[in-house]
Amino acid sequence: MKELNHTSTQDNYFIGLMSGTSLDGVDTIICKITASNQFSLLYSATYPIPEILKEDLLALSQKQQINELDQYATLDVQMGHLFADCCQHLLKTHNVSSDQICAIGSHGQTLRHYPKQSYPTTLQIGDPNIIAQQTGITCIADFRRRDMAAGGQGAPLVPPFHQAIFTADYNRAVVNIGGIANITFLPAFSDKKNAVLGYDSGPGNGLMDNWCKQHFNCAYDQSGTLASQGIVDKTLLSAFLNEPFFSQKAPKSTGREYFSMQWLNSHLKKSAQKNPYNVLATLLELTSVTIANEILSQHSVGDVLICGGGVHNVQLMQRLQNLMPNLIVSSTKAYGLHPDWVEASAFAWLAQQTIKSLSGNLPSVTGAKQKVILGGIWQA
């Protein structure tokens, strides 16, 4: 097996796993994190989620299953096996042995996220017992619930990683556009007064992807080509934007259980709009406007970095630039980390925080009462 280059006895190698709300696949990375907290991405791959499994996950996440508890239990095991297989495949592909990896950080597949209930809860599946057992590597998982126990929303959790690698000498926004879109506002290096902020802005690719599957028989709108053929319905857009979530103050987070096809269909029933291209164009505008509105409310932002699947939607990227003409909107790739691997990298980084008994949340982002160590540890 390949010997990873340990330049220091305190350098550690981690695997990060991310399966987001878009259900595009399982992003899997191997990285090095040095004793001085320098991050290097070494290897990466996205592995597909089998179509039947993907359909079951989507149905359960949008409350379309009758026997939900049985289905949840089965899917938890299936995702555990899938995550373990992804790790083993990446290790084998690059001739790396499991004993060279310090830990796996697994976000899990979100099925529910209810941060505003009387008893706030969040649920990510992909049994870490199976991951640790099959890979022989310690697994860190269930990151979100400790932050909730401390009074936070359990999301977003990626902003601390954004802070670690993307902070500049001016204020900056980092936007992840997955199934749901979230924004991190990073103060400049020299700014010791203002805290990092971060929250979900609303739908990302999720509603657009579902609409494409339903009306165009494709998984997503490649480059935004389909949406570019439609016209934004301003009346429908206005109805979307009246959703109370958009006027809520941070901290706030959401998911597919909120911005679901049921949510979309409830609006379409009241609308005269029937053209599928126009609906898709309006959904793209919803994502663009809700992101831009939040960023433009932060008057001192210098530039905007985009990561996640949305970065590949040319129409979406162009619309964001048009809505924010005085800001440079670009991919995180220009700043050292490919946009497809940011979130998986973040959970590898969070795993090393847990291993080192360091906090992984930012109270200024999640609303938690204090910084806490995130995740449970399933020993190899």
N, C-alpha and C positions, 0 to 999 in steps of 0.2 A: 504494500500500500504506500501511497505517496506520503512523504514526510513534509508536513507544513513547516514553513520557515519560522521557527520561534526565535525572533531576534532578542527576546527578553523572556526570562522565566515567568514573568507575569503577563505576557501576551496570552490572550485566550481566543479560541475559535468557537463560533456559535452558528447554529442554524436558526433561521427565521422562517416561520410559516404564516401565510396570510391568505384566507379565503374570504373575500369581501362580499358585501351585499349585492354586487353585480353578478356574482356567481360565474365570473369569466373563467376561473380555474384556480388552482392552488399555486400561489407564488412561493417559491422555495429558494432560499439563498444560504450560502456559507460565507461568513465574514470573519475578519480579524479585528479585534478591539484591543488596542495596546494598553499598557499600564497608564499612559497619559491620556487615555480615552480617545485616541485617534482611531477613526473607523475606516476600514478598507473592505470593499465588496470583492470577494474572490470568485465565486461561482454562482450562477443563478439559472433557474428554469421555471417555466409555468407548465403544470401538468393538468390535463383536462379533467373535469368532473364528469363521470359517466352520465349520459343524457337522462336515463331513468332516475338516477340519484338526484340529479339537478332538478328535475321536475318535482320530485317528492319534497326536496328542500324548499323550493319556491312555493309549492302549495301549502306546506306547513307554516312557512314564515308569513304567509298572507291569510292564514286561518281558513284554508280551504279543505282541511282534513276533518273527517268525522271522529275517528278514534285517535285523537292527538297524542295522548300519553303513550300509547303503544308505538305509534309512529316515531315519536321523539326518541324513545329508548332504542329502537332499531337503528335510526339514523345516527345516533350518537356513536354506536359501535361501528357502523359503516364508515363514518367520517374519521374515526380513530384509525381504522385500518388504512384508509386512503392517505391520511397524513403521514403515517409510518412508511407506507410504500414510497411516497414522494421523497422523504428523507433518504431512504435506502437507495433509491434510484440515483439521486444526485451524488451521493457518496460514491457509488459504484462507477458512475460515469466519469468522475474525476479522480478515481483511484485514491480516495481518502478513507481511512479507517475510522470506525465509530469512536474508538478510544482517544482519538485526537480532538474530538469535539467536547467542549466543556458542558454545553447544554443546548437544548432546543427551546426556542420561544414560540409557542403556538397560540395565536389569537383565538382560533376556533371559528366555527361558522355561526354567526348570529341568527337566532330564530325569534327572539323577543327582546325589546328594549323599552322599558317603561320607567323612566327616571322621575316622573312627576306624580306617580300614584301615591296613595297613603303609605303603602309599603313598596318603595321603589325596588325594581328588580330588573335584571338583565340575564339573558341566557345564551351562552355560546356552547356549541357541541363539538365533539371530536375527542373521544375519551383519551385523556393523557396517560391513563394506565396502560392502554394498548400501545401508545407511541413509545413510552419508556421501555416496555417489555419487548417489543419487536425490534427496536433499534439498538437497545443496550445503552442508550444515552439518557441522562437526566432530562426530564421535560418540565418546563415552567409553563403553566396555563392558568386559565380563570383569572385573568388580570383585572377585570373590570369591577368585580363585586367588592373588593377591599376598599376601593375608592368610594363606592356607594355606602359601605358601612361607615365611612368617615364623613358621610353627609354630602358626597359629590354625586355627579350624574354618571360616573363610570365611563365617560367619554367627553371629548375625544382624548385619546391617550398618546397620540403620535406627536403633539406639540413639543414635549421635552426633547425628543429626538431631533425635530426640526431646529430647536434652539441650539442643540449641540453641534450641528453640522452646517446650518444655513445662516446663522447670525452674521450680519455684515456691519460696516461702519455707518450704516444708515438704517432707518426703519424699513421693514420688508414684510410682505404678505406671502404665505405659502398656502396654496390651495390644492387639496386632494379631491379629484373628481372621480369617485367610484360610483357605486349605486346611489349613495348619498354624497353630497359635497360638504366638505368641512374646510374651515379657514383657520390658519394660525397667523397671528400678528406678532412679529418679532421686533422688539426694541433694538436700537443700535447697541454695539458693544459698549459704548461710552455712557449709555443711558442706565443709570443705577436707580432711577426713580420709578419708572414704569415697568409693570410686570408683563410677561407673555400672556396673550389672550388667545383663545381658540374655541370654536364652537361649530356646530353644523349649521349650514346656511339653508339647507333644504334638499330637494331632489338633485341628483347628479345625473348618472346615466340610466338609473334603474327603470324609471317610467318610460324613457325612450326605447330601451332595450325590449321591454315587455310589449310595447306598441308595435315595434318592428316584427317581433315574433308572431304577434297576433294578426297583423295586417299585411306584412310583406314577406313572410316566410323566411326571415333571416334573423340571426342572433342579435345583430346590432346594426346601426347605420354607419357603414364604413365611410370614414372621412366626412360624414354629414351630408353625403350626396342626396339621400332621400329628402332630408329636411330642407335642403336648398331648393327643392322643387315645389315647396309649399309656401303659403303666405300666412304670416302670423295673424291669428284672430284676436284682435285687441280686446273684444268683449270677453272672450273666453280667458285670455291672459289676466284681465282684471279680476275675474272671478277666482282664478287660481291664487292671485296675490292677496286676496282678502282672507285667505286662510290664517287663523289666529297665530299659528306657529311663526309666521314671518315677522310679526310685530312683537314677539316675545323678546325680552332682554336676555342677554347671556348671563350665566351659563345655560346652554340649551343643547340638546342632542335629540336625534330622531332616527327612524329606520323605515324599512319596507312595510312594517306593520302599520305605520301612519300613512306614508305616501305610497299607497298600494294601488292596484288596478281598481279596487272597489272605490277608492277615493277619486280616481280619475273618472270612472264611469258615472259616479254620482254627479260630477260636474257636467259630463257630456249629455246626461239625460235632460239637463236644463238648457242645453245649448242647441242652436240650430246648425252648428258646424258638424258636417258628416264626412268631409273630405279627409282621408287618412293622412295625406301629405301635409295638409294645413294643421291638423292636430299635432303631428310630429314637429313641424316648424314651431308651433306654439309651445310645445314642451321644451324644445331646445332654448327658446327665448326665456322660458321660466327659469331654467337652470342658469342661463347667462345673467339675467337681470338680478336674480336673488344673490348671486355671488358678487356682481359688480356693485350693487347697492350697499352691501356690507363693507366692501373694501373702500368705496368712495366716502363712507362715513368716517373713515380713519384718514384725516386730511394730510398726514405727514408721511404716508407710505411712499417709498422710493421706487420699488418695482414689485412685480408679482411673479412668483414661480409656480408653475403648474406641474402636478404629478398625478398618477392614476390613469385609468383608461381613457378619461376624457381628453387627455393631451393629444390623442390620435385622431380626434374629431376635428378636422380642419375648420369646418363651419363654426363649431363651438369656439375654438380658439380665436378665430377671426372676429366673431361677435363679441367676445370678451375684450379684445383689443379695441374694437370700435366703441364699446361702451366706456372704456377707460383710456381715451386717446392720449392723455398726458403721462401715462405709465407704460413701462416696458413690460409686456406679458410674454414670458418665455418658459421653456421646459426646464426642469431641474437638471437635465443632462448638461446644460451649459455651465453648471456649478458643481459638477463632480459626481452626481449620482443619477443614474438613469431613472426616469419617472415611473417605470414599471416595477421597480424594486424598492421604492421608498418605504412602503408600509411593512413589507416583510422584513426589511432591514431594521425598522423601528422595533419590531417585536423581538428580534435577536438582541438589539441594544437593551430593551427592557428586561430581557432574561438575564443579561449580565448585571444589571442593576440589582435584581433580586438575589442573584448568587452572591453579590458583594454586600448584601444587606443594606442597600441604598434605596431611597425612595424613588418611585417611578412616576408619580403623578404631580401635577401642578395645580394647587388649589385655585390659583387665579383663572385657570381654564375650566376645571370641572366643578368648582364650587365646594370642594371638600373643606372640612374644618382644619385639616392639617396634611402635611406630606406623610405618605405611608409607603411601606414596601408592598409592592403589588404581586399577586399571583401565588399559587400553590406550587410546591416542589414535589414532583414525583421522581424519586431517586431511581437511577438505573439499577 
